[in-house]
């Protein structure tokens, strides 16, 4: 595949994989992208998964003919992109690796060798001339690993974006980009919105005409569309107006309430209603929906003095990815001592800028006439144009301004700590001596 006159595609499609990263269903497989820039010097951009070593090396050979690579650029150290580093270095003993300092530390961990005599450490703003092409390196820590960097080719105006702008699915899959890119982003990168925003800011200073990610197709047209979506996702704003109803049901009564609410919302002209049975659906799809739409209803039973396990898992997926800026309603069911709404609200208490609906639906075993009225009232509230002022605000700002924001010097994570509490990075667990205070 020809990307430009000098940039060729040497990646592979994987149609054998069933679960990406051991958890994400990928019915259309995956692409492990690798590229080569052919100039006075030759640079190979990343390797591929270990299952495709022979095919990838053959792709390099077929593309270069008698020539040999001078550099291996390593943007990201996850094994689906780095597994063949050692093999490459053995196959091309005159080549050097170009990567970030953290990446070389990881190479030592993965391969027992940090290639100290055959490496170039690239930092923020460093450049590498290949002849007519010059690569500029841009640090992108925690998008979504701490060692990540991206690179920009000024001649062809190409951004090699690492896992940024990637998606599930092999390159020969005929499917919508946004759906599988959204599920990929929310599931894998979603926690690191602040870091993605930082990278987007850096990228805005570049004249980018093409984006070459490590997964999914090369993006050549209408780049504003893709960048706008990334800006929306990484700022945790709803992409579309709509209501997601996520439910679990033991004997069908909570499901009945969820279906009734969906019917009432449709009757009232709600723009979009999505139902997810959390015990049966693809959990990653349900999480994607929650981040895509503006409103979420959680419907579950009280279970072991808590909530049904699939609902607990779902909410954990939301909160660990910084779910925020949404309207949330609750339907709870319990034959005795119903606690589900209380538990769900407590699980969401650290989420920012959530508006809780005033109307909670409380079912005592089976839906009755009173519940029908509650469902009507909840549907009215969800369909109201005044969601921003209705309901009960759950925002960090309302808890007071005594919150400090820190940036971790080790992994780049930006996080908030209530005044008086010990500051510890939630990712790498370093303490105050490795943190800097971020001024607003």
KOLKEKE-212640 format. One line per field, with one value per residue (C-alpha): residue number from 1; residue in three letters; x, y, z. Coordinates in nm, 2 decimals, padded with zeros to 4 digits. Example, Ala and Ser with C-alpha at 12.3 -4.5 7.8 and 13.67 -1.06 7.14 Angstrom:
REM residues 2
i: [1,2] $
aa: [ALA,SER] $
px: [01.23,01.37] $
py: [-00.45,-00.11] $
pz: [00.78,00.71] $
END
This chain:
REM residues 440
i: [1,2,3,4,5,6,7,8,9,10,11,12,13,14,15,16,17,18,19,20,21,22,23,24,25,26,27,28,29,30,31,32,33,34,35,36,37,38,39,40,41,42,43,44,45,46,47,48,49,50,51,52,53,54,55,56,57,58,59,60,61,62,63,64,65,66,67,68,69,70,71,72,73,74,75,76,77,78,79,80,81,82,83,84,85,86,87,88,89,90,91,92,93,94,95,96,97,98,99,100,101,102,103,104,105,106,107,108,109,110,111,112,113,114,115,116,117,118,119,120,121,122,123,124,125,126,127,128,129,130,131,132,133,134,135,136,137,138,139,140,141,142,143,144,145,146,147,148,149,150,151,152,153,154,155,156,157,158,159,160,161,162,163,164,165,166,167,168,169,170,171,172,173,174,175,176,177,178,179,180,181,182,183,184,185,186,187,188,189,190,191,192,193,194,195,196,197,198,199,200,201,202,203,204,205,206,207,208,209,210,211,212,213,214,215,216,217,218,219,220,221,222,223,224,225,226,227,228,229,230,231,232,233,234,235,236,237,238,239,240,241,242,243,244,245,246,247,248,249,250,251,252,253,254,255,256,257,258,259,260,261,262,263,264,265,266,267,268,269,270,271,272,273,274,275,276,277,278,279,280,281,282,283,284,285,286,287,288,289,290,291,292,293,294,295,296,297,298,299,300,301,302,303,304,305,306,307,308,309,310,311,312,313,314,315,316,317,318,319,320,321,322,323,324,325,326,327,328,329,330,331,332,333,334,335,336,337,338,339,340,341,342,343,344,345,346,347,348,349,350,351,352,353,354,355,356,357,358,359,360,361,362,363,364,365,366,367,368,369,370,371,372,373,374,375,376,377,378,379,380,381,382,383,384,385,386,387,388,389,390,391,392,393,394,395,396,397,398,399,400,401,402,403,404,405,406,407,408,409,410,411,412,413,414,415,416,417,418,419,420,421,422,423,424,425,426,427,428,429,430,431,432,433,434,435,436,437,438,439,440] $
aa: [UNK,UNK,UNK,UNK,UNK,UNK,UNK,UNK,UNK,UNK,UNK,UNK,UNK,UNK,UNK,UNK,UNK,UNK,UNK,UNK,UNK,UNK,UNK,UNK,UNK,UNK,UNK,UNK,UNK,UNK,UNK,UNK,UNK,UNK,UNK,UNK,UNK,UNK,UNK,UNK,UNK,UNK,UNK,UNK,UNK,UNK,UNK,UNK,UNK,UNK,UNK,UNK,UNK,UNK,UNK,UNK,UNK,UNK,UNK,UNK,UNK,UNK,UNK,UNK,UNK,UNK,UNK,UNK,UNK,UNK,UNK,UNK,UNK,UNK,UNK,UNK,UNK,UNK,UNK,UNK,UNK,UNK,UNK,UNK,UNK,UNK,UNK,UNK,UNK,UNK,UNK,UNK,UNK,UNK,UNK,UNK,UNK,UNK,UNK,UNK,UNK,UNK,UNK,UNK,UNK,UNK,UNK,UNK,UNK,UNK,UNK,UNK,UNK,UNK,UNK,UNK,UNK,UNK,UNK,UNK,UNK,UNK,UNK,UNK,UNK,UNK,UNK,UNK,UNK,UNK,UNK,UNK,UNK,UNK,UNK,UNK,UNK,UNK,UNK,UNK,UNK,UNK,UNK,UNK,UNK,UNK,UNK,UNK,UNK,UNK,UNK,UNK,UNK,UNK,UNK,UNK,UNK,UNK,UNK,UNK,UNK,UNK,UNK,UNK,UNK,UNK,UNK,UNK,UNK,UNK,UNK,UNK,UNK,UNK,UNK,UNK,UNK,UNK,UNK,UNK,UNK,UNK,UNK,UNK,UNK,UNK,UNK,UNK,UNK,UNK,UNK,UNK,UNK,UNK,UNK,UNK,UNK,UNK,UNK,UNK,UNK,UNK,UNK,UNK,UNK,UNK,UNK,UNK,UNK,UNK,UNK,UNK,UNK,UNK,UNK,UNK,UNK,UNK,UNK,UNK,UNK,UNK,UNK,UNK,UNK,UNK,UNK,UNK,UNK,UNK,UNK,UNK,UNK,UNK,UNK,UNK,UNK,UNK,UNK,UNK,UNK,UNK,UNK,UNK,UNK,UNK,UNK,UNK,UNK,UNK,UNK,UNK,UNK,UNK,UNK,UNK,UNK,UNK,UNK,UNK,UNK,UNK,UNK,UNK,UNK,UNK,UNK,UNK,UNK,UNK,UNK,UNK,UNK,UNK,UNK,UNK,UNK,UNK,UNK,UNK,UNK,UNK,UNK,UNK,UNK,UNK,UNK,UNK,UNK,UNK,UNK,UNK,UNK,UNK,UNK,UNK,UNK,UNK,UNK,UNK,UNK,UNK,UNK,UNK,UNK,UNK,UNK,UNK,UNK,UNK,UNK,UNK,UNK,UNK,UNK,UNK,UNK,UNK,UNK,UNK,UNK,UNK,UNK,UNK,UNK,UNK,UNK,UNK,UNK,UNK,UNK,UNK,UNK,UNK,UNK,UNK,UNK,UNK,UNK,UNK,UNK,UNK,UNK,UNK,UNK,UNK,UNK,UNK,UNK,UNK,UNK,UNK,UNK,UNK,UNK,UNK,UNK,UNK,UNK,UNK,UNK,UNK,UNK,UNK,UNK,UNK,UNK,UNK,UNK,UNK,UNK,UNK,UNK,UNK,UNK,UNK,UNK,UNK,UNK,UNK,UNK,UNK,UNK,UNK,UNK,UNK,UNK,UNK,UNK,UNK,UNK,UNK,UNK,UNK,UNK,UNK,UNK,UNK,UNK,UNK,UNK,UNK,UNK,UNK,UNK,UNK,UNK,UNK,UNK,UNK,UNK,UNK,UNK,UNK,UNK,UNK,UNK,UNK,UNK,UNK,UNK,UNK,UNK,UNK,UNK,UNK,UNK,UNK,UNK,UNK,UNK,UNK,UNK,UNK,UNK,UNK,UNK,UNK,UNK,UNK] $
px: [00.00,00.14,00.07,00.28,00.56,00.81,00.59,00.47,00.25,00.41,00.16,-00.06,-00.42,-00.51,-00.83,-00.75,-00.78,-01.11,-01.04,-00.81,-00.61,-00.79,-01.12,-01.25,-01.45,-01.32,-01.55,-01.36,-01.02,-00.74,-00.48,-00.12,00.01,00.37,00.51,00.84,00.98,01.22,01.47,01.85,01.80,01.52,01.31,01.07,00.79,00.71,00.68,00.38,00.23,00.45,00.21,00.31,00.69,00.76,00.49,00.61,00.98,00.88,00.68,00.99,01.20,00.95,00.92,01.29,01.44,01.81,01.81,01.82,01.66,01.87,01.63,01.35,01.12,00.93,00.64,00.48,00.59,00.27,00.36,00.12,00.36,00.69,00.71,00.95,01.21,01.47,01.40,01.44,01.77,01.91,01.79,01.94,02.25,02.35,02.01,01.95,01.64,01.49,01.25,01.18,01.39,01.10,01.06,01.42,01.36,01.06,01.27,01.51,01.20,01.06,01.38,01.65,01.83,01.80,02.02,02.25,02.50,02.24,01.99,01.90,01.69,01.43,01.28,01.02,01.10,01.40,01.44,01.58,01.68,01.63,01.73,01.43,01.22,01.27,01.08,00.99,00.92,00.65,00.60,00.26,00.28,-00.02,-00.18,-00.21,00.12,00.39,00.66,00.45,00.57,00.43,00.62,00.56,00.70,00.71,00.77,00.45,00.27,00.20,00.14,00.24,00.00,00.08,-00.25,-00.42,-00.69,-00.68,-00.98,-01.08,-01.11,-00.87,-00.81,-01.02,-01.33,-01.62,-01.75,-01.81,-01.49,-01.65,-01.83,-01.52,-01.29,-01.52,-01.53,-01.15,-01.10,-01.34,-01.22,-00.85,-00.76,-01.07,-00.92,-00.66,-00.86,-00.63,-00.33,-00.52,-00.62,-00.25,-00.15,-00.43,-00.30,00.05,-00.09,-00.29,00.04,00.13,00.01,-00.13,-00.26,-00.26,-00.28,-00.11,-00.22,-00.10,-00.45,-00.71,-00.70,-00.48,-00.69,-00.64,-00.96,-01.18,-00.94,-01.14,-01.41,-01.18,-01.00,-01.33,-01.45,-01.13,-01.17,-01.53,-01.43,-01.13,-01.32,-01.59,-01.87,-02.17,-02.14,-02.52,-02.84,-03.01,-03.09,-02.91,-03.10,-02.86,-03.03,-02.99,-03.28,-03.30,-03.66,-03.77,-03.94,-03.66,-03.63,-04.00,-03.96,-03.66,-03.87,-04.16,-03.94,-03.80,-04.15,-04.25,-03.94,-04.01,-04.37,-04.26,-04.03,-03.69,-03.43,-03.26,-03.32,-03.06,-03.13,-02.85,-02.90,-02.57,-02.58,-02.60,-02.46,-02.10,-02.00,-01.76,-02.05,-02.26,-01.98,-01.93,-02.30,-02.29,-02.01,-02.17,-02.51,-02.61,-02.83,-02.81,-03.06,-02.93,-03.18,-03.09,-03.19,-03.06,-02.83,-02.64,-02.70,-02.54,-02.63,-02.63,-02.27,-02.30,-02.43,-02.14,-01.90,-02.06,-02.04,-01.68,-01.60,-01.76,-01.59,-01.24,-01.28,-01.38,-01.75,-01.89,-02.10,-02.42,-02.77,-02.83,-03.16,-03.22,-03.46,-03.42,-03.59,-03.59,-03.84,-03.72,-03.48,-03.41,-03.07,-02.97,-03.02,-02.83,-02.54,-02.53,-02.52,-02.24,-02.04,-02.08,-02.01,-01.66,-01.78,-01.78,-02.07,-02.34,-02.70,-02.91,-03.28,-03.53,-03.76,-03.63,-03.83,-03.86,-04.00,-04.09,-04.07,-04.30,-04.41,-04.73,-04.95,-04.74,-04.43,-04.60,-04.65,-04.29,-04.18,-04.39,-04.24,-03.89,-03.95,-04.08,-03.77,-03.54,-03.72,-03.71,-03.50,-03.40,-03.18,-02.90,-03.10,-03.32,-03.23,-02.96,-02.62,-02.33,-02.02,-01.68,-01.70,-02.00,-01.80,-01.59,-01.29,-01.04,-00.91,-00.55,-00.45,-00.12,00.08,00.29,00.65,00.68,00.38,00.23,-00.11,-00.30,-00.53,-00.71,-00.67,-00.90,-00.71,-00.57,-00.55,-00.21,-00.13,-00.05,-00.05,-00.35,-00.15,00.20,00.15,00.44,00.41,00.46,00.83,00.75,00.45,00.41,00.12,-00.08,-00.19,-00.54] $
py: [00.00,00.34,00.62,00.89,00.86,00.79,00.64,00.28,00.06,-00.26,-00.36,-00.67,-00.77,-01.01,-01.21,-01.48,-01.26,-01.29,-01.06,-00.75,-00.69,-00.99,-00.82,-00.63,-00.83,-00.76,-00.94,-00.78,-00.85,-00.59,-00.41,-00.37,-00.08,-00.03,00.21,00.28,00.61,00.56,00.85,00.89,00.71,00.46,00.46,00.18,00.31,00.05,-00.33,-00.56,-00.84,-01.14,-01.37,-01.19,-01.17,-01.35,-01.16,-00.82,-00.89,-01.01,-00.69,-00.49,-00.69,-00.68,-00.30,-00.21,-00.46,-00.45,-00.16,-00.19,00.02,00.27,00.34,00.17,00.44,00.30,00.52,00.29,-00.02,-00.23,-00.57,-00.55,-00.28,-00.37,-00.75,-00.77,-00.51,-00.77,-00.97,-00.65,-00.56,-00.90,-00.89,-00.55,-00.52,-00.18,-00.02,00.21,00.24,00.59,00.62,00.79,00.73,00.55,00.32,00.21,00.12,-00.08,-00.26,-00.37,-00.51,-00.68,-00.81,-00.79,-00.54,-00.16,-00.15,00.11,00.09,00.12,00.38,00.74,00.89,01.13,01.40,01.67,01.87,01.66,01.61,01.33,01.40,01.12,01.34,01.51,01.40,01.53,01.37,01.59,01.40,01.51,01.36,01.21,01.06,00.86,00.85,00.59,00.46,00.68,00.63,00.72,00.97,01.07,01.20,01.45,01.44,01.80,01.71,01.51,01.67,01.33,01.27,00.92,00.92,00.60,00.46,00.80,00.80,00.42,00.18,-00.18,-00.38,-00.50,-00.27,-00.48,-00.45,-00.26,-00.07,00.28,00.44,00.64,00.34,00.12,00.42,00.54,00.20,00.17,00.53,00.50,00.16,00.20,00.57,00.72,00.77,01.00,01.29,01.56,01.40,01.37,01.73,01.83,01.63,01.79,02.13,02.04,01.89,02.21,02.39,02.15,02.15,01.79,01.66,01.29,01.08,00.74,00.55,00.22,00.07,00.13,00.32,00.60,00.92,01.14,01.34,01.56,01.55,01.81,01.55,01.31,01.57,01.72,01.38,01.33,01.67,01.58,01.24,01.37,01.66,01.41,01.60,01.42,01.35,01.33,01.40,01.08,00.85,00.53,00.28,00.03,-00.24,-00.57,-00.79,-01.11,-01.22,-00.97,-00.70,-00.45,-00.52,-00.45,-00.11,-00.03,-00.13,00.08,00.38,00.34,00.32,00.64,00.82,00.73,00.84,01.17,01.23,01.16,01.19,00.86,00.58,00.30,-00.01,-00.23,-00.55,-00.55,-00.92,-01.00,-00.72,-00.64,-00.44,-00.22,-00.13,-00.03,00.19,00.34,00.43,00.59,00.83,00.89,01.02,01.30,01.11,00.78,00.58,00.30,00.03,-00.26,-00.46,-00.46,-00.76,-00.89,-00.55,-00.38,-00.39,-00.66,-00.75,-00.65,-00.31,-00.27,-00.36,-00.12,00.18,00.09,00.11,00.45,00.60,00.48,00.65,00.98,00.97,01.33,01.60,01.39,01.37,01.04,00.88,00.58,00.28,00.05,-00.27,-00.46,-00.69,-00.57,-00.29,-00.16,00.01,00.02,00.39,00.49,00.25,00.37,00.73,00.66,00.49,00.80,01.06,01.15,01.19,01.55,01.76,01.50,01.60,01.35,01.34,01.44,01.15,00.81,00.50,00.26,-00.08,-00.32,-00.65,-00.58,-00.27,-00.12,00.18,00.41,00.30,00.38,00.73,00.75,00.63,00.89,01.16,01.04,01.03,01.39,01.50,01.33,01.48,01.83,02.09,02.22,01.94,02.17,02.33,02.04,01.77,01.75,01.87,01.64,01.85,01.87,02.25,02.24,02.06,02.37,02.52,02.35,02.12,02.12,01.99,01.81,01.67,01.36,01.40,01.03,00.93,01.27,01.21,01.52,01.47,01.66,01.61,01.76,02.01,01.83,01.49,01.33,01.38,01.04,00.98,00.75,00.58,00.52,00.59,00.83,01.09,01.47,01.48,01.36,01.59,01.95,02.18,02.29,02.65,02.72] $
pz: [00.00,-00.10,00.15,-00.04,-00.29,-00.01,00.26,00.22,00.44,00.57,00.84,00.88,00.93,01.21,01.15,01.40,01.72,01.91,02.21,02.18,02.50,02.64,02.67,02.37,02.11,01.76,01.51,01.22,01.35,01.41,01.20,01.33,01.13,01.04,00.78,00.61,00.49,00.20,00.16,00.17,00.50,00.56,00.87,00.97,01.19,01.46,01.45,01.47,01.68,01.74,01.55,01.23,01.25,00.92,00.73,00.85,00.78,00.43,00.38,00.47,00.23,-00.05,-00.01,00.01,-00.23,-00.19,00.05,00.43,00.71,00.89,01.18,01.37,01.51,01.82,01.91,02.16,02.36,02.38,02.25,01.95,01.82,01.98,01.98,01.69,01.80,01.89,01.57,01.37,01.53,01.46,01.10,01.04,01.26,01.12,01.22,01.52,01.73,01.79,02.08,02.41,02.72,02.90,02.60,02.63,02.99,02.88,02.62,02.90,03.08,02.77,02.60,02.86,02.64,02.61,02.30,02.46,02.17,01.89,02.01,01.97,02.26,02.12,02.34,02.29,01.97,01.86,01.49,01.27,00.91,00.66,00.36,00.21,00.51,00.86,01.15,01.45,01.77,02.01,02.36,02.42,02.77,02.89,02.54,02.67,02.81,02.97,02.70,02.40,02.15,01.81,01.51,01.23,00.88,00.76,00.39,00.34,00.63,00.80,01.17,01.29,01.58,01.77,01.92,01.87,01.60,01.60,01.58,01.61,01.29,01.01,00.72,00.49,00.72,00.56,00.86,00.99,01.13,01.42,01.58,01.63,01.68,01.96,02.13,02.10,02.23,02.53,02.63,02.59,02.59,02.76,03.11,02.97,02.84,02.98,02.81,02.48,02.50,02.56,02.25,02.04,02.14,02.02,01.70,01.63,01.56,01.28,00.92,00.92,00.59,00.68,01.00,01.02,01.33,01.47,01.43,01.16,00.83,00.73,00.75,00.45,00.41,00.63,00.91,01.10,01.15,01.32,01.53,01.64,01.76,01.95,02.11,02.21,02.35,02.54,02.70,02.81,02.64,02.49,02.12,02.07,02.24,02.35,02.65,02.72,02.95,03.10,03.30,03.48,03.57,03.77,03.70,03.44,03.64,03.62,03.25,03.22,03.38,03.15,02.84,02.96,03.01,02.66,02.52,02.70,02.59,02.23,02.26,02.40,02.09,02.25,01.98,02.05,02.30,02.34,02.56,02.70,02.89,03.08,03.15,02.77,02.57,02.48,02.79,02.59,02.35,02.65,02.79,02.45,02.44,02.78,02.67,02.33,02.45,02.69,02.94,03.12,03.32,03.54,03.63,03.86,04.16,04.52,04.54,04.84,05.01,04.70,04.34,04.07,03.96,03.60,03.70,03.94,03.67,03.43,03.67,03.75,03.38,03.36,03.67,03.59,03.25,03.41,03.32,03.36,03.21,03.19,03.32,03.52,03.63,03.85,03.86,04.16,04.25,04.57,04.74,05.08,05.18,04.83,04.83,04.46,04.39,04.70,04.61,04.25,04.35,04.59,04.32,04.10,04.38,04.25,03.89,03.78,03.66,03.67,03.71,03.90,03.80,04.07,03.99,04.10,04.02,04.32,04.24,04.52,04.33,04.03,03.84,03.97,03.90,04.12,03.93,03.60,03.72,03.83,03.49,03.32,03.54,03.47,03.10,03.12,03.30,03.06,02.76,02.91,02.74,03.09,03.20,03.28,03.56,03.66,03.90,04.17,04.08,04.17,04.09,04.24,04.22,04.46,04.72,04.75,04.59,04.83,04.56,04.43,04.09,04.05,03.76,03.80,03.68,03.63,03.41,03.33,03.49,03.60,03.90,04.18,04.55,04.82,05.04,05.34,05.18,05.08,04.72,04.55,04.18,04.11,03.83,03.94,04.31,04.35,04.62,04.66,04.58,04.22,04.17,04.07,04.15,03.84,03.86,03.71] $
END
